[in-house]
Amino acid sequence: MTTTPSDVTVLLDDRLRLIAAVLALTNYPDQEKAKHGSHLHARSTRKHLAMLSEHAAVRDLQTLLDRGAPLEAVFTLALMLDLETGSVERAPSWMPPGWGAALRDFYENTPLRAFWQKEEEFWMRAVDEAAKALGDKQFKPFLEMFVGAFPERLIFAPNILFPTDRELGLRRGGEIVCLVPPRIAWGESPPWPFDEDPAHVYRAVIATAGQMLMMDFLRANAGSISLEGQKPLPLNDAFMQNNPTWAEQFTYLFVTSAVAIFLEDHVNRQEADAYVLMERRVTGLDVLPPAIQVYRRYMREVRDGNYSNILDFIPHFSRQLRIAHRVGKM
């Protein structure tokens, strides 16, 4: 664990590393959609542990993947695992019988930990890079402007194994864990070091923590959200098909706007614009710049004492977004 001047703690958790190493021996790495170079440690893990591809822990994980189990659920399950006993606290019904014991066996009775010790330099470097990238940035006060105070501690867990092209937001006890790979590079080039791309680190923390916190906030306050706040948002049909509920749509606009605002305030405008451009290319949404304007206005209202959290603002969000969107087209 590395305590930083930031309010995000950098942490290596053997349970998460264990699942990522087991994942390396499934067919998942071959099916990652993005064609890019992986971290040297990820490639070395597949090579040095290839003889374990038929281990029960690997077979069970492959079964879960074949059934469509989300990676978020699999890695969250890892945080419920007791490595000393192989027991899983409140094991879900979908967990293969005996998988906890199989994972413990993989951890205790294979060359895995000896390999980690040999490759320790890579992990320690990732921790140091992440801590350097985070610097003294404070994320909780920013997120609390929208969802109110939350008790969880923010954790950044660098992941130089798999998945290599997406971060995962996990929650366990009093922690929100952002499991984050370094940013991929073009072709077969190695990923960027964390400290050479702080914007990637900031985006990952805001996106993963913000997604969970906002969805939780909307669920907890579902009875208080007015019908006005649930009026249709100005989004395209393709996006709405992939995100059919109002909560999903609202959360996406919040997360995207929050990331862009944080990048502009803590990196520069160019970095924020590049992020928004990338999101617009993926989603086809021309409403993102207006959404950022609306959230900027909301933040000013919070500082002026007119709103305490996003619940006060939701009844006005759709109307303000439509106005900003219309003005932006003029």
N, C-alpha and C positions, 0 to 999 in steps of 0.2 A: 504494500500500500504506500502511496505517495501523497502526502498532504501538501496542497499547493496554496498559494495566496488566493486562488480562485475558490469559489464555494462548491466546486466540483472536485471530488477526490478521484485520483487515478488508482486503479486497483487491478491486480491480477488475481483471478479466482480459479483454482485448479479444477473446480467442477465445470466451469465454462470451457476451460482449455481442454478438458477431457472430452466433452461432447464434440468440440470442434475437431479434435484429433480423430475421434471415431467417425465423424462425418467425412473426414478426408479419405476414408477407406471405403465409403459407399460409392454409388455411381453419381452422387450429387456433383462433385467437381467437374465431371465430364458433361453435365447437363446445364451448368451455369450458362445463362443466355449470352452474357457479354463475353466476347472473345478478347481476352486481354491477358497480360502476364500476371502471374500470381507472385506472392512473396516467396523468396528463396526458402524460407522455413516451411511454408506450405508444401512446396514441391519436395523438399527433403523429407517431410513427414510421410508423404505418400510412398516415397521410395524406401525409407528405412523401416517402415512398419508394414510393408506390403504383405509380409507373411501372416499378418493377423486379419486379413480380409475376410476369413471365414469364422472369426471369433463370434461368439454369441452376441456380444454387445453390438457388433457391426451388423450382424444379420437382423437383429431386432430393430435397429435404427433404420435399416433399409426397408424393412416391412412397414414401419411407420411412414416413411417417405412415400412408399408405393401407395399407401392409403390416403395420401394427401395431407398428412399432419403438418400444420404450420411450424416453421422453424422457431417462431416466438414461443410456441407451446413447448417444443422440445427443449429449448434452452432454459425456459422458466422451470421446467421439471428438473433440470440439472441443479438449480438453486435449492431444490427441496431434498437433494440427495445427501445422505451422511456417508462420506467417503470411508469412514472407519468401519461402518457396519454394513453398508450397502442398502440400508433401509431408506425408504422414501416417505417423507411425511405427507399424509393424506394423498396417497398415490391415486391418480385419476383412473377411471375405469378403462381408458384407452391405452394405458401403459402395458406393454407386453409382460406377462407373468415372469418374474425372476430377472427383469432387466436391471434393477438396481444392483443385484448381486453380480450380474455379468459386468456391469460398469465398474464395480469395485474390483473385480478380478482383472479387468483390463488395466486399471490404475495400479494395482498392487503387484501383479504377477506377469507383466510383460515388460519389454524394454522401454516403455513409454517414458517413465520418469528419468531413467538414465539418459535417454535421448534429450529430454528437456534440459537436463543439467549440461549436456554437451552444447546445446544450442541456447544457453541462458543469455548470451550476449544479445541475441536478437530480441528477446522479450524485454530485457532491461533497457535496451535502446528505445524500444517502442514506448515503454513507460516514461522514460526521460523526455522523449520527443513530445508525447502527449501533454505532459506537465508543462513543458516549455511553451507549447502552443496555447494552452489554457491561460497561462500567465496569471494575472490577477483579475480576470474577467468574472463578474458576478451575474449568474443566470437566474437565481431564484427571485430576486426583486423584480426582474423583468417579467418573468412568467406570472408572478403573483399579481401584477397589474391587471391581468386578465382573469385568472381563476381564483384569486384570493390566496391567502396563506395556505401552504400545504406542509405537512410535517416530514415528508420523506427526504432523506439525504440523496443528493445526486452523485452517481458513480459513473466514471468513464472507464470502461474496460477495453483496452486496445486488443484487437483481434488480428493476428497475422496468419491465421489459418483460414478456415472457411466458415461462413460464406465470405467471399472476397469482394463482392460488389454491392452489398447492402448492409445497413446497420439494423440492429434489432433493439427494440425497447422492451425491457423486462422489469417486472416488479416483484419484490419479495420482501415481506416484513416492512421495515421502515426505509427501504431503499428503492430508488428508481435507477436501474442499471442500463446504461447506453453501451451496448456491445458494438464496437465500431472498427471496421477495417480501414487501413490507409486508403487514400484516394487512388483509384486505378489510373494508369497511364495508357497511352496509346499502344496498340499492338502488343508486342511481347516485352516491352520495357517494364522494369520493376515499378511497383507502386511508389507514390511520393512519400517521403518521410513526413510524419505528422507535423513536425515543427516547420516544415517548408510550406505548409498549406494550412495555416490556422483557420481560414474560412471554412474549410472542410470540417474541422473539429467543431467550430461554433454551430454550423448548420446541423450537424448530426445531433448535438446535444439539444438544441431548440426543437428540432423535428421530432426526435424520439420522445423526449419528455413532454413536449407540448401536445403531441398527439394523444398520449395517454391521459394527461391531465385534463385536456379539454373534453374528451369523450366521457371521462368520469364525471366532470362537472355538469355536462349536459344530462347525463343519466340521473345524477343526484337531484337535479333541479327540474326534471321533466315536467312535474306538475305545476311549476311556477312560470314556465316559459309561455308567453302569450301567443295567441294565434297570429298576431301581427308579425311576430318574429319568425314564424314558420311559413310565411308567404314564399312563393317560388322565387328562387334566386336567378339572376340572369346568366345562366350557364348553357353550354351547348348540349345537344341530345346525347352525343357519345359519352361525354363526361357523366351525365346524369344516369345513363344506363349502367356505367361502372360504379357509380356512387349513388344508389337510388334513394337513400334517406336524407332528409334535411340535415340531420346531425352530421352525417359523413361529409356532406357538401360544405356546411358551415365550418367544420373542423379543418377541412383541407384549405379553405380560404384563410382561416386563422393561422394555421401552421406556415403556409407559404408567405403570408404577409409578415408574420413574426420573424421568420428567418431573414427576409429581405431587410426589414427594419434593423434587426440586430447587426447584420453585415454592414449596412450603411453607417450605422453609428459607431461600430467598433473595428471596421476594416476600412472600407471606402465605398463611395457611390458606384464605382465601376464594378466592384465585386458583387454588389447587390443587383445591379442591372444585368450582369452576366447570369446570375442565378435565376432571375425572373424570366429572362429570355429563354433559358433552358427549359423552365417549367412551361412556358407558353408553347414551345415547340412540341413538348410531350403531350400536353392536354388540349392544345388548340384554344385555350381560354384567353380572350382579350380583356377579361374583366379583372385580371390580376393587378395591373397598375392602379385602377380605381379602388380596388379593395385595400391596397396599401395606404392610399390617401385616407380612406375611411377609418382605418385602424390608427393612423397617425392622429387623426382628429379625436378619436376615442382616448388616446393616451394623454392628449392635452386636457381633455375633460376630466380625466382621472386626477391629473396633477392639480387641476383647479377645484377639485372636491365635488364635482357634479356627478361622478359615478364612483361606486365602491368596487365593482367588478363587472364582468361582461354581462351578467344577468340583467343589470339595469339598462344595458345598451341594446340587447337583443331586439326589443320591440321596435327599435329605430333602424336596425342594421339594413334590412332589405330595402327600405325606402332610400336611405342614404347611398347605398351601393348603386341602386338604379339611377339615381340622380347623377352621381359621379361618373357612372358608365356612360350615360347619355351626354353629359358635358364633354367627356373625353373624346367622343366621336364627332364633335362639332368642328 
